[in-house]
Amino acid sequence: MLDGLTWMVAALALMAGTLVFVASFSLLLRRHEVATRLSLLFMPDREHGTLVEMTLAFLERLGRRIEGARVNRELRALVLRAGFFQPSAVYIFVALRYCIAIAVGLGVLVARAGMAGPSAVDFLLGLFFGYLFYRYVVIALGVYADRRAATIRRELPPVLDIMLMALDAGVSIDQCMRYVASVVPGTAPVTGEVLRRHIADIDAGMPYDAALDRLGQRLGLDEGQDLAATIKQALFQGGELGTTLRRFSADLSDKRMATAREQVGRKAPQLTLVMIVFFMPVLLIVLAGPAVVTLTGALKTAGEQMTKRGTAP
């Protein structure tokens, strides 16, 4: 039989545990609210409270556990070049990379496993295809980043022309950037999105030099970094930005023309290869076909004559 002191201690322990649980639960609620506000502030386009948002959060936690505190700089730069600017994007990509590799490996293993179970060859094939897709995901991201860079390279000349018109009208650099970010989404959607994020950084209180450095990183190509450096130099060291941008636009147009000439020059060998593969066999058949038929007929006739001579009495 328990005495009164034991019941009092048990009641106090239960009350203390209840208070700790309530305090911890309220702390978790406040932490979740702060995380939601920050997510809405820095990632306004992301869907919240949905299955996609919970999946992305799970992948981010998994990627952080896999990658740890240090992230490969080349992988982070590649993710940034591909247009994924959120800090969690690199961790989500790491988690997806491992999940795809494991899923492919298990799929190959299950597809090849018979009634007797998987063999050593099945395990080796699963590992091979899993590692192949593990590498292929990075290659696919690099191809996507290159396509995005090519798109921005095509969009920069009209964007620079609009900037030059705004600067010639007498507006400041900041007003020019805001005006360009508001009018180019229709003609240059990728570059316009980068400019809108740059304006958001400025409105959030980020220094102009840091915002311009981030602008060059988000553009993801050498011409974009040169553009950001040119604007930064004109903003902090003085000088006429219109003349520099006009020269930069001309150089960019010359590079585009040189790239177009290079692509046209590569078409001629490709067309020659196509002609060799598809036209030469047909041409050889047309030219050599009658001769082959005549030779075959002559050999057949000669064979028949030799057969008749051999069977004659």
SULQUI-V814330 format. One line per field, one symbol per residue. ss: DSSP state (a for helix, b for strand, c for the rest). phi: phi as a letter, one per 30 degrees, with the letter a starting at -180 (. if undefined). burial: 1 if it has 16 or more other C-alpha atoms within 10 Angstrom, else 0. A space follows every 10 residues. Layout:
# SULQUI-V814330
ss->???
phi->???
burial->???
This chain:
# SULQUI-V814330
ss->cccaaaaaaa aaaaaaaaaa aaaaaaaaaa aaaaaaaaaa aacccccccc aaaaaaaaaa aaaaaaaccc ccaaaaaaaa acccccccaa aaaaaaaaaa aaaaaaaaaa aacbccbcca aaaaaaaaaa aaaaaaaaaa aaaaaaaaaa aaaaaaaaaa aaaaaaaacc ccaaaaaaaa aaacccccaa aaaaaaaaaa aaaccccaaa aaaaaaaaac caaaaaaaaa aaaaaaaccc aaaaaaaaaa aaaaaaaaaa aaaaaaaaaa aaaaaaaaca aaaaaaaaaa aaaaaaaaaa aaaaaaaaaa acc
phi->.ddddddddd dddddddddd dddddddddd dddddddddd dcbddddcic dddddddddd dddddddidc cedddddddd ddjccddddd dddddddddd dddddddddd dcdcddjdcd dddddddddd dddddddddd dddddddddd ddddddeddd dddddddddj dddddddddd ddccedcbdd dddddddddd ddddjddddd dddddddddi bddddddddd dddddccijd dddddddddd dddddddddd dddddddddd dddddddccd eddddddcde dddddddddd dddddddddd cdd
burial->0000000000 0000000000 0000000000 0000000000 0000000000 0000010011 0111000000 0000110111 1111100111 1111111101 1101110110 0100000000 0110011111 1011001100 1101110110 0111111011 0111011000 0010011111 1001100101 1111111110 1100000110 1101111111 1011101111 1100100000 1101100110 0110000000 0000000000 0000000000 0000000000 0000000000 0000000000 000
